[in-house]
Amino acid sequence: MARPHVDDFAGDEYYVDASGGSDLNAGTSDAAAWQTINHAISTGIPGVGYNTTDGVRLNIKSNADHVITTPLTSGGTLYAQLNGGSAWSSAAGFIIQGYTSTANDGGVGTIVNNCGGSVRFIEDSLSDYWSMFDLHVKTGTSSRLIRMDRNCFHMDCAFTDGATASTGDVIYTNVNSSFFRCYFQLAGAMRYSPKFVNCVFANNSSNPIINQLQIEVVNSLFIQYGSANKTAMCYAAPIGCAFVNVGTGTVTYGAYASGSNTGGIHHNYFENVTTPIYISTTKTTSSSIYNNLEYNCTNQSVVYGATNTSGHSCLHEDVVTISASPFSAISETGFTLGDGANLLRDLNIGTDNGDGWSGTLKRFAGTGGPITGGGASTPAAAVRHTRLK
């Protein structure tokens, strides 16, 4: 049974309805919603004043796509748009959130970036503390999505390629920003140093979906599908993740740690890749590589590159082979875990790590979500979560 969610947001609420709203409205209720996100951020909220104590939540209605043709930011900062150039505090952040009829009801709003070329609709290199919840964000005529600064948090969102795919950095973040229970289906990369927890990454291109070496990835699922050959599924040091190639192309490495990557690689599962783990950095010691499992991989050992041939004198555990896949079904549209009899430990994909919740990965599967073709995910149906301000 799903636990009732808690919403203690105490800031100002505003609403955008692309189908039934008007930018001449007050924007303060669903019945008086604005029509465009651009108006809300550039004119509406600045016109009534930003709540610098408790923050602002902009509710994006789920009944129609919210198409953005002009970038939301000016000068690279959201607070320059919303608050007259003054920075907000962590207690007064800005939230963009989907809804169906009332704020925080779990409706998924859709944002399409039609700014063209490689223009991101949020190009924010200075503002802290803004978040996205319950949104499907996709490329349209533009090939990229967002850039954020520090301490930004995004939860229960999907980020996908639409009409235009990119080989560049579709999502660019700064330190201490994170994605929780999000779904990514992108041909381009996510770059710099965010944290991903309980996320799903589906990719059918030869480009790395994660392409920055300081990124932290925990309890997440990587699915490579299609015919493209791929060097690595993840340029990071993953913990508690699964890497599964269901396509016809070759995946050379599952986890690839190099450069400035300093984390351990442990408690991961690899399926149908040539070599599960490749290490080419002396900053990741061999003693931090352990409890990794594989099925149907060609090379079951950790491979060290030239820069680390003299630096891995510590003992480590090579990847352990199991007799069958723990997935009874898996594709980019969904997955089902079996009873896990072949695993030496639990595969915690999609769980909330001890708070008693599960089943977060079905949120964007099937009818109404960005993952097409249906497909049930296990853990089972999506649940609401405790959401703090």
C-alpha positions as CSV (number, residue, x, y, z in Angstrom):
1,M,0.0,0.0,0.0
2,A,1.3,3.4,-0.9
3,R,2.0,5.7,2.0
4,P,0.1,9.1,1.9
5,H,2.4,11.8,0.7
6,V,3.2,14.9,2.7
7,D,3.3,18.3,1.1
8,D,4.5,21.1,3.5
9,F,5.2,23.6,0.8
10,A,4.3,27.0,2.2
11,G,5.3,29.4,-0.6
12,D,3.4,31.0,-3.3
13,E,1.6,28.8,-5.9
14,Y,1.1,29.8,-9.5
15,Y,-0.4,27.8,-12.4
16,V,0.2,27.5,-16.1
17,D,-2.4,25.8,-18.4
18,A,-1.3,25.8,-22.1
19,S,-4.7,24.8,-23.3
20,G,-7.2,26.8,-21.2
21,G,-5.1,29.5,-19.6
22,S,-4.4,33.1,-20.5
23,D,-1.4,35.3,-19.9
24,L,-3.9,38.1,-18.9
25,N,-5.0,36.0,-15.9
26,A,-3.6,36.4,-12.3
27,G,-2.0,32.9,-12.4
28,T,-2.9,32.2,-8.8
29,S,-5.2,29.3,-9.3
30,D,-6.0,26.5,-11.8
31,A,-9.1,28.5,-12.9
32,A,-7.0,31.7,-13.4
33,A,-3.9,30.0,-14.9
34,W,-1.5,31.7,-17.2
35,Q,-1.0,30.2,-20.6
36,T,2.8,30.2,-21.0
37,I,5.8,29.3,-18.8
38,N,7.7,32.2,-20.4
39,H,5.1,34.7,-19.2
40,A,5.0,33.2,-15.8
41,I,8.8,33.5,-15.3
42,S,9.5,36.7,-17.1
43,T,6.4,38.8,-16.3
44,G,3.9,37.1,-14.1
45,I,5.9,36.1,-11.0
46,P,8.2,39.2,-11.1
47,G,5.0,41.3,-11.4
48,V,3.6,40.1,-8.1
49,G,6.9,39.7,-6.4
50,Y,9.0,36.6,-5.6
51,N,8.4,35.0,-2.2
52,T,11.9,35.2,-0.7
53,T,11.0,33.5,2.5
54,D,9.1,30.3,1.4
55,G,9.8,30.2,-2.3
56,V,7.6,29.8,-5.4
57,R,6.0,26.7,-7.0
58,L,5.0,26.9,-10.7
59,N,2.4,24.2,-11.4
60,I,2.4,23.0,-15.1
61,K,-0.9,21.4,-16.2
62,S,-0.8,18.0,-17.7
63,N,-3.6,18.5,-20.3
64,A,-1.4,19.9,-23.1
65,D,2.3,20.2,-24.1
66,H,4.0,23.4,-22.8
67,V,6.1,24.4,-25.8
68,I,9.0,26.8,-25.1
69,T,10.3,28.8,-28.1
70,T,12.3,31.4,-26.2
71,P,14.7,30.5,-23.4
72,L,13.4,31.1,-19.9
73,T,16.6,32.6,-18.6
74,S,18.2,36.0,-19.2
75,G,21.8,36.4,-18.5
76,G,22.1,32.8,-17.3
77,T,20.1,33.1,-14.1
78,L,16.6,32.2,-13.1
79,Y,16.7,34.6,-10.1
80,A,17.4,37.4,-12.5
81,Q,14.1,36.6,-14.1
82,L,12.1,36.0,-11.0
83,N,13.6,38.2,-8.3
84,G,15.1,41.3,-9.8
85,G,18.6,39.9,-9.9
86,S,18.8,39.0,-6.2
87,A,19.7,35.5,-5.2
88,W,17.2,33.4,-3.1
89,S,18.2,31.3,-0.2
90,S,17.9,27.5,0.2
91,A,14.6,28.1,2.1
92,A,13.1,30.0,-0.8
93,G,13.8,27.8,-3.8
94,F,11.9,27.7,-7.1
95,I,9.9,24.5,-8.1
96,I,8.5,23.7,-11.5
97,Q,6.0,20.9,-11.1
98,G,3.4,19.0,-13.1
99,Y,-0.2,18.7,-11.9
100,T,-3.6,17.6,-13.2
101,S,-6.2,19.6,-11.2
102,T,-4.6,20.6,-7.9
103,A,-1.0,21.3,-6.9
104,N,1.0,18.2,-6.0
105,D,-1.6,15.8,-7.2
106,G,1.0,13.7,-9.2
107,G,0.0,14.9,-12.7
108,V,2.8,14.8,-15.2
109,G,3.3,18.1,-17.1
110,T,5.2,18.0,-20.5
111,I,7.7,20.7,-21.5
112,V,9.0,20.7,-25.1
113,N,12.1,22.7,-26.0
114,N,11.5,24.4,-29.4
115,C,14.1,27.1,-29.0
116,G,16.0,25.6,-31.9
117,G,19.6,24.5,-32.6
118,S,21.5,23.6,-29.5
119,V,19.8,26.2,-27.3
120,R,18.8,25.0,-23.8
121,F,15.5,26.5,-22.6
122,I,17.1,26.9,-19.1
123,E,20.7,28.1,-19.4
124,D,21.4,28.8,-15.7
125,S,25.0,28.9,-14.5
126,L,24.5,31.0,-11.4
127,S,21.2,30.2,-9.6
128,D,21.0,27.6,-6.8
129,Y,18.1,25.7,-5.4
130,W,15.6,25.2,-8.2
131,S,13.9,21.9,-8.8
132,M,11.7,20.0,-11.2
133,F,9.1,17.4,-10.1
134,D,6.6,15.3,-12.1
135,L,7.6,16.5,-15.5
136,H,8.4,15.0,-18.9
137,V,11.0,17.3,-20.5
138,K,11.9,16.6,-24.1
139,T,13.8,18.1,-27.0
140,G,11.7,19.5,-29.9
141,T,13.4,21.7,-32.5
142,S,16.3,22.2,-30.1
143,S,18.8,19.4,-29.4
144,R,19.5,20.2,-25.7
145,L,17.5,20.7,-22.5
146,I,18.8,22.4,-19.4
147,R,21.8,23.7,-17.6
148,M,21.7,24.2,-13.8
149,D,24.0,25.5,-11.1
150,R,24.6,24.1,-7.6
151,N,22.1,22.4,-5.2
152,C,19.4,21.7,-7.8
153,F,17.1,18.7,-7.3
154,H,14.9,16.9,-9.8
155,M,12.6,14.0,-8.9
156,D,10.1,11.8,-10.7
157,C,10.9,13.4,-14.1
158,A,11.6,12.0,-17.5
159,F,14.1,13.5,-20.0
160,T,13.9,12.3,-23.6
161,D,14.9,13.1,-27.1
162,G,11.9,14.3,-29.2
163,A,12.2,15.4,-32.8
164,T,15.8,16.3,-32.5
165,A,18.6,14.2,-30.9
166,S,21.9,15.6,-29.8
167,T,25.4,14.2,-29.4
168,G,26.3,17.1,-27.2
169,D,25.7,17.7,-23.5
170,V,21.9,17.7,-23.3
171,I,21.9,18.2,-19.6
172,Y,24.7,20.1,-17.9
173,T,24.9,20.5,-14.1
174,N,27.1,21.8,-11.4
175,V,28.1,20.2,-8.1
176,N,25.6,19.0,-5.5
177,S,22.8,18.7,-8.0
178,S,20.9,15.5,-8.1
179,F,18.3,13.4,-10.0
180,F,16.1,11.0,-8.0
181,R,13.7,8.4,-9.6
182,C,14.1,9.9,-13.1
183,Y,14.0,8.3,-16.5
184,F,16.4,9.3,-19.3
185,Q,16.2,8.3,-22.9
186,L,18.7,10.5,-24.7
187,A,21.2,10.2,-27.6
188,G,23.3,12.9,-26.1
189,A,25.2,13.1,-22.8
190,M,24.8,14.4,-19.3
191,R,27.8,16.2,-18.1
192,Y,29.8,17.5,-15.1
193,S,29.0,16.3,-11.6
194,P,25.4,15.5,-10.6
195,K,24.2,12.6,-8.5
196,F,21.8,10.0,-9.9
197,V,19.8,7.8,-7.5
198,N,17.2,5.2,-8.5
199,C,17.2,6.3,-12.1
200,V,16.7,4.4,-15.4
201,F,18.9,5.2,-18.5
202,A,17.8,3.9,-21.9
203,N,20.1,4.4,-24.9
204,N,20.1,3.2,-28.5
205,S,23.0,5.3,-29.7
206,S,26.8,4.9,-29.7
207,N,27.2,8.0,-27.5
208,P,27.7,7.7,-23.7
209,I,24.6,8.8,-21.9
210,I,26.8,9.7,-18.9
211,N,30.0,11.4,-20.0
212,Q,31.7,13.0,-17.1
213,L,34.0,11.4,-14.7
214,Q,32.9,13.0,-11.4
215,I,29.3,11.8,-11.6
216,E,27.9,9.6,-8.8
217,V,25.4,6.9,-9.8
218,V,23.6,4.8,-7.2
219,N,20.9,2.0,-7.5
220,S,20.2,2.8,-11.1
221,L,19.5,0.8,-14.3
222,F,21.2,1.1,-17.7
223,I,19.6,-0.4,-20.7
224,Q,21.4,-0.4,-24.1
225,Y,19.0,-1.3,-26.9
226,G,19.2,-1.1,-30.7
227,S,22.0,-2.0,-33.1
228,A,24.6,0.6,-32.2
229,N,28.0,-0.5,-30.9
230,K,29.1,1.3,-27.7
231,T,32.4,1.7,-25.9
232,A,31.0,2.2,-22.4
233,M,27.5,2.4,-20.9
234,C,28.6,4.7,-18.0
235,Y,31.7,6.9,-17.6
236,A,31.4,6.9,-13.8
237,A,31.9,4.8,-10.7
238,P,28.6,3.2,-10.1
239,I,27.3,1.6,-6.9
240,G,24.4,-0.9,-6.8
241,C,23.5,-0.5,-10.5
242,A,22.6,-2.9,-13.3
243,F,24.0,-2.6,-16.8
244,V,22.1,-4.7,-19.4
245,N,22.7,-4.8,-23.2
246,V,19.4,-6.0,-24.8
247,G,20.4,-4.8,-28.3
248,T,22.2,-6.4,-31.2
249,G,25.2,-4.0,-31.0
250,T,28.4,-4.7,-28.9
251,V,29.0,-2.9,-25.6
252,T,32.7,-3.1,-24.8
253,Y,32.5,-1.9,-21.2
254,G,29.7,-1.5,-18.6
255,A,31.3,0.9,-16.1
256,Y,34.3,2.9,-17.2
257,A,36.2,4.8,-14.5
258,S,39.0,7.2,-15.5
259,G,40.3,10.7,-15.1
260,S,39.1,12.4,-12.0
261,N,36.8,9.5,-10.9
262,T,37.6,8.6,-7.3
263,G,34.7,6.4,-6.2
264,G,34.5,2.7,-5.7
265,I,32.7,0.3,-8.1
266,H,30.8,-2.3,-6.1
267,H,27.5,-4.2,-5.8
268,N,26.8,-3.9,-9.6
269,Y,25.3,-6.3,-12.1
270,F,26.4,-6.6,-15.8
271,E,24.7,-8.6,-18.6
272,N,25.7,-9.1,-22.2
273,V,28.7,-6.7,-22.2
274,T,32.2,-7.6,-23.3
275,T,34.0,-6.4,-20.2
276,P,32.0,-5.3,-17.1
277,I,34.6,-2.9,-15.6
278,Y,37.4,-0.9,-17.0
279,I,39.7,1.2,-14.8
280,S,42.3,3.7,-16.1
281,T,42.7,5.9,-13.1
282,T,45.0,5.5,-10.1
283,K,42.5,7.4,-8.0
284,T,40.2,4.4,-8.0
285,T,42.0,1.8,-6.0
286,S,41.5,-1.9,-6.8
287,S,40.5,-2.5,-3.2
288,S,37.3,-0.5,-3.8
289,I,36.1,-2.9,-6.6
290,Y,34.2,-5.8,-5.1
291,N,30.8,-7.6,-5.0
292,N,30.2,-7.2,-8.7
293,L,28.2,-9.8,-10.7
294,E,27.9,-10.7,-14.4
295,Y,25.9,-12.9,-16.7
296,N,26.9,-13.6,-20.3
297,C,29.9,-11.3,-20.4
298,T,33.0,-12.3,-22.4
299,N,35.6,-11.2,-19.9
300,Q,34.8,-11.6,-16.2
301,S,37.8,-9.8,-14.8
302,V,38.3,-6.1,-14.0
303,V,40.5,-4.6,-16.7
304,Y,43.1,-2.0,-15.8
305,G,44.3,0.6,-18.4
306,A,47.9,1.7,-19.0
307,T,47.8,4.5,-16.5
308,N,47.0,2.1,-13.6
309,T,49.1,-0.9,-14.4
310,S,51.5,-0.1,-11.6
311,G,48.9,1.3,-9.2
312,H,46.6,-1.5,-8.4
313,S,48.6,-3.6,-6.0
314,C,45.8,-3.9,-3.4
315,L,43.7,-7.0,-3.5
316,H,40.4,-6.8,-5.2
317,E,37.6,-9.2,-6.2
318,D,37.0,-9.8,-9.9
319,V,33.5,-10.0,-11.2
320,V,31.6,-13.1,-10.1
321,T,29.6,-15.0,-12.7
322,I,26.1,-16.1,-12.0
323,S,24.2,-18.8,-13.8
324,A,21.2,-16.9,-15.2
325,S,19.9,-13.3,-15.6
326,P,17.8,-12.0,-12.7
327,F,15.6,-10.2,-15.3
328,S,12.7,-12.3,-16.7
329,A,12.0,-9.5,-19.1
330,I,13.8,-6.2,-19.9
331,S,13.7,-3.6,-22.7
332,E,13.6,0.2,-23.0
333,T,9.9,0.1,-22.3
334,G,10.0,-1.7,-18.9
335,F,11.5,-4.6,-17.0
336,T,10.6,-7.4,-14.7
337,L,12.9,-8.8,-12.0
338,G,12.6,-12.5,-11.2
339,D,13.0,-13.9,-7.7
340,G,16.7,-13.1,-7.7
341,A,17.7,-16.7,-6.8
342,N,20.9,-16.3,-8.8
343,L,21.9,-13.1,-7.1
344,L,24.3,-13.1,-4.1
345,R,22.5,-10.0,-2.8
346,D,19.4,-7.9,-3.5
347,L,19.3,-5.8,-6.7
348,N,17.9,-2.6,-5.3
349,I,16.9,-0.9,-8.6
350,G,14.1,1.5,-8.0
351,T,13.9,1.3,-4.2
352,D,14.2,4.2,-1.8
353,N,16.9,2.7,0.3
354,G,15.3,1.9,3.6
355,D,12.2,4.1,3.9
356,G,9.8,1.4,3.1
357,W,8.8,2.5,-0.4
358,S,9.3,0.7,-3.7
359,G,7.9,0.6,-7.2
360,T,9.1,4.0,-8.5
361,L,10.2,2.9,-11.9
362,K,6.8,2.3,-13.4
363,R,5.9,5.9,-13.2
364,F,6.8,6.7,-16.8
365,A,6.0,3.3,-18.3
366,G,3.0,2.5,-20.5
367,T,0.0,4.6,-21.3
368,G,0.4,8.3,-20.6
369,G,4.2,8.2,-20.0
370,P,7.1,8.9,-22.3
371,I,8.2,5.3,-22.4
372,T,6.1,3.9,-25.3
373,G,4.9,0.4,-25.7
374,G,3.6,-0.3,-22.2
375,G,5.7,-2.7,-20.2
376,A,5.3,-3.4,-16.5
377,S,8.2,-2.7,-14.1
378,T,9.0,-4.6,-10.9
379,P,8.9,-3.3,-8.2
380,A,5.3,-2.8,-9.0
381,A,3.1,0.3,-9.4
382,A,4.4,3.8,-8.8
383,V,3.8,5.4,-5.4
384,R,3.7,8.9,-4.1
385,H,6.4,10.2,-1.9
386,T,7.1,12.5,0.9
387,R,7.9,15.8,-0.6
388,L,9.5,18.6,1.5
389,K,9.7,22.2,0.5
